[in-house]
Amino acid sequence: MLSGILRFKKSNRPPRVVSLVPSLTELLFHLGVGDFVVGRTRFCIHPADKVGDVPIIGGTKNPRVEKIREIEPELIIANREENRKVDIDQLKKSTEVMLTEVESIEDALLTIYDIGERMGVEKRADTLIRNIKAAQKKVPDEPPQRVAYFIWRDPWMTVGRDTYIHSVLENWKLENVYTNKTRYPKTTFDELRHKDPELILLSSEPYPFKEKHLTEVSRECPNARVLLVDGEWFSWYGSRMLQAFRKMNSFRKAIS
């Protein structure tokens, strides 16, 4: 789902892009237009062997607006959740901004299509989407499990029903026990125990959960199985969905 496109310039080549969204920076390279990425955030770490040559223009929450203007991009790719409105409002005064909004797998696929179209690589985007959908449909025939997914500690924070992570959980028959909540609600161990999940997943990002946190949560919730998981499988949309969905199929079999 896209909004906030200031203007659309037709050209014989892709536009010069500054990407403020790590997973979409990776997507641009996957689609073969990495040479047109002229700026990225310090969190844009994939593909590791290629992004090193792209100038860093700050972080997702604190991009250096003046530096971006000096680069003179023709397009800025941003995300309503990952980037601040105040920065986007400043940038779109002088540059076309594609403001993405991804709250589900379907939103993510539409974003791939729209970026592919804007960059003039629709066929590559279509191929990627077909491959992702194929992986998405290969969910193992396992019984549902009640799950809590944590993204932060102190305060403890989880995911609600209107998030991409929730959509991924749902697709793999992992029933989010916080489905009655929205966005990224705070919670407590008392509330968690009351919801009685069978499985608790501690993500590697944005909070870097470790073994010591697994031990802590296991002690507080002895009736649940607690696992550390790669956050990129659940939260990185774009081209990484293909790799992540294939891994999710294996993961779903392993935990049943």
C-alpha positions in Angstrom: 0.0 0.0 0.0 1.6 3.3 -1.1 0.8 6.9 -0.4 2.5 10.2 -0.4 3.8 10.2 -4.0 4.5 13.8 -4.8 5.0 13.4 -8.6 5.9 10.8 -11.1 8.7 11.5 -13.6 8.9 9.4 -16.8 12.4 8.6 -17.9 14.4 6.2 -20.1 16.3 5.0 -17.0 15.4 4.3 -13.4 15.5 7.3 -11.1 18.4 8.0 -8.7 17.1 6.7 -5.3 17.7 7.4 -1.7 16.3 4.5 0.4 15.3 5.0 4.0 14.0 1.5 4.4 16.6 -1.3 4.9 14.5 -4.1 3.5 13.6 -2.1 0.4 17.2 -1.1 -0.2 17.8 -4.9 -0.5 14.9 -5.2 -2.8 16.3 -2.5 -5.2 19.5 -4.5 -5.5 17.6 -7.7 -6.0 15.6 -6.1 -8.8 18.9 -5.2 -10.6 18.7 -1.4 -10.0 21.3 -1.2 -7.2 23.4 1.1 -9.3 20.7 3.8 -9.0 20.8 3.7 -5.2 22.7 6.8 -4.2 21.9 6.9 -0.5 21.0 4.6 2.3 20.6 4.5 6.1 23.2 2.8 8.3 20.7 0.0 8.9 20.6 -0.9 5.2 23.0 -3.8 5.6 21.9 -6.1 2.8 23.2 -7.1 0.3 26.4 -7.0 2.4 28.7 -7.3 -0.6 27.1 -4.4 -2.5 25.7 -1.7 -0.1 29.2 -0.7 1.1 29.7 1.6 -1.9 26.4 3.5 -1.2 26.8 6.7 0.9 25.1 6.6 4.4 22.7 9.5 5.0 21.9 8.8 8.7 19.5 6.4 10.3 15.9 5.5 9.7 14.6 7.8 12.5 17.2 10.6 12.0 18.2 10.9 8.3 20.4 13.9 7.4 17.9 15.9 5.4 20.5 18.4 4.0 22.9 15.6 3.0 20.1 13.9 1.1 19.3 17.1 -0.7 22.9 17.5 -1.6 22.9 14.1 -3.3 19.9 15.3 -5.4 18.0 12.1 -5.7 15.1 11.8 -8.0 13.2 9.5 -5.7 13.1 8.8 -2.0 11.7 5.5 -0.8 10.4 5.7 2.8 8.0 3.8 5.1 5.2 5.3 7.3 6.2 3.1 10.3 10.0 3.2 10.0 10.5 6.8 9.1 9.3 10.0 10.9 6.6 12.2 9.4 8.6 15.4 10.1 11.5 14.1 8.0 9.3 12.9 5.1 7.4 16.3 5.1 10.8 18.1 4.7 12.1 15.8 2.0 9.0 15.8 -0.2 9.1 19.6 -0.5 11.9 19.1 -3.1 11.9 15.4 -4.1 9.4 12.7 -5.1 8.7 10.5 -2.1 7.3 7.0 -2.3 5.8 6.4 1.1 5.1 2.8 1.7 2.8 1.3 4.3 3.2 -2.4 5.0 0.9 -4.1 7.5 0.5 -7.5 5.9 2.0 -9.9 3.4 -0.4 -8.6 0.7 0.8 -5.0 1.4 4.4 -6.1 1.0 3.7 -7.8 -2.3 1.9 -4.7 -3.6 4.9 -2.7 -2.6 7.3 -4.9 -4.5 5.1 -4.5 -7.6 4.8 -0.7 -7.3 8.6 -0.2 -6.7 9.3 -2.5 -9.7 7.0 -0.5 -11.8 8.4 2.8 -10.7 12.0 1.6 -11.4 11.1 0.2 -14.8 11.7 -3.5 -13.8 8.1 -4.8 -13.7 9.0 -8.2 -15.1 11.6 -8.8 -12.4 9.2 -7.7 -9.7 6.5 -10.0 -11.1 8.9 -13.0 -11.1 9.9 -12.3 -7.5 6.2 -12.0 -6.4 5.3 -15.3 -8.1 8.2 -17.0 -6.3 7.3 -15.5 -2.9 3.7 -16.6 -3.3 4.8 -20.1 -4.2 6.8 -20.3 -1.0 4.0 -18.7 1.0 1.6 -21.5 -0.1 3.9 -24.4 1.1 2.9 -24.1 4.7 3.3 -27.5 6.4 0.1 -29.2 7.4 0.7 -28.8 11.1 -1.8 -27.9 13.9 -2.1 -24.2 14.9 -0.1 -23.1 17.9 -0.8 -20.1 20.2 2.2 -17.8 20.1 3.5 -14.6 21.6 6.2 -12.7 19.7 8.5 -10.2 21.5 10.4 -7.4 19.9 11.5 -5.4 23.0 12.4 -5.8 26.6 12.1 -3.2 29.4 9.3 -2.5 28.6 8.3 -5.8 27.2 6.7 -5.2 23.8 4.9 -7.5 21.4 3.0 -7.2 18.1 -0.7 -6.6 17.4 -3.0 -7.6 14.6 -2.2 -4.7 12.3 1.4 -5.5 11.7 3.4 -7.3 9.0 4.8 -9.7 11.7 1.3 -10.7 12.7 0.5 -11.4 9.1 3.5 -13.7 8.8 2.6 -15.5 12.1 -1.0 -16.0 10.8 0.1 -17.4 7.5 2.1 -20.1 9.3 -0.8 -21.0 11.6 0.9 -19.3 14.6 -2.0 -17.7 16.4 -1.0 -14.4 18.0 -2.3 -14.3 21.5 -2.2 -10.5 21.3 -4.5 -10.3 18.3 -6.9 -8.1 20.3 -4.2 -5.4 20.4 -2.9 -3.1 17.7 0.6 -2.0 16.6 3.3 -2.8 19.3 1.7 -3.0 22.7 3.5 -3.1 26.0 2.7 -6.1 28.2 3.7 -7.8 31.4 4.6 -11.4 32.5 1.3 -11.5 34.4 -0.7 -10.7 31.2 1.4 -13.1 29.2 0.8 -15.9 31.7 -2.9 -15.2 31.6 -2.9 -15.5 27.8 -1.1 -18.8 28.2 0.7 -19.2 24.9 2.2 -22.5 23.9 5.2 -20.9 22.2 7.1 -17.6 22.9 9.3 -16.2 20.3 12.1 -13.8 21.2 13.2 -11.9 18.1 16.8 -10.9 17.2 15.6 -7.4 16.3 15.0 -4.7 17.0 15.9 -5.8 20.5 18.8 -8.4 20.4 17.4 -11.1 22.6 20.0 -13.6 23.8 20.1 -16.9 25.7 20.0 -15.1 29.1 16.6 -13.6 28.1 15.4 -17.0 27.0 16.2 -18.3 30.4 14.4 -15.3 32.1 11.2 -15.8 30.0 11.3 -19.6 30.5 11.5 -19.1 34.3 8.5 -16.6 34.2 6.4 -18.7 31.8 7.3 -22.4 32.6 4.3 -23.7 30.6 5.5 -22.3 27.3 8.2 -23.3 25.0 10.6 -20.3 24.4 12.7 -19.9 21.3 15.1 -17.3 19.9 14.3 -16.5 16.3 15.8 -14.5 13.4 13.8 -11.3 13.3 14.5 -10.9 9.6 12.3 -14.0 8.9 9.3 -12.2 10.4 9.8 -8.5 9.8 11.8 -7.9 6.6 9.5 -7.6 3.6 10.7 -7.2 0.0 13.1 -9.7 -1.6 14.0 -11.2 1.7 10.5 -12.6 1.9 11.5 -15.4 -0.5 14.3 -16.6 1.7 12.4 -16.0 4.9 9.3 -17.9 3.8 11.3 -20.9 2.7 12.9 -20.9 6.2 9.5 -20.4 7.8 8.3 -23.6 6.2 11.2 -25.5 7.7 10.8 -23.8 11.0 7.1 -24.6 11.2 7.8 -28.3 10.8 10.6 -28.2 13.4 8.5 -26.7 16.1 5.5 -29.1 15.8 
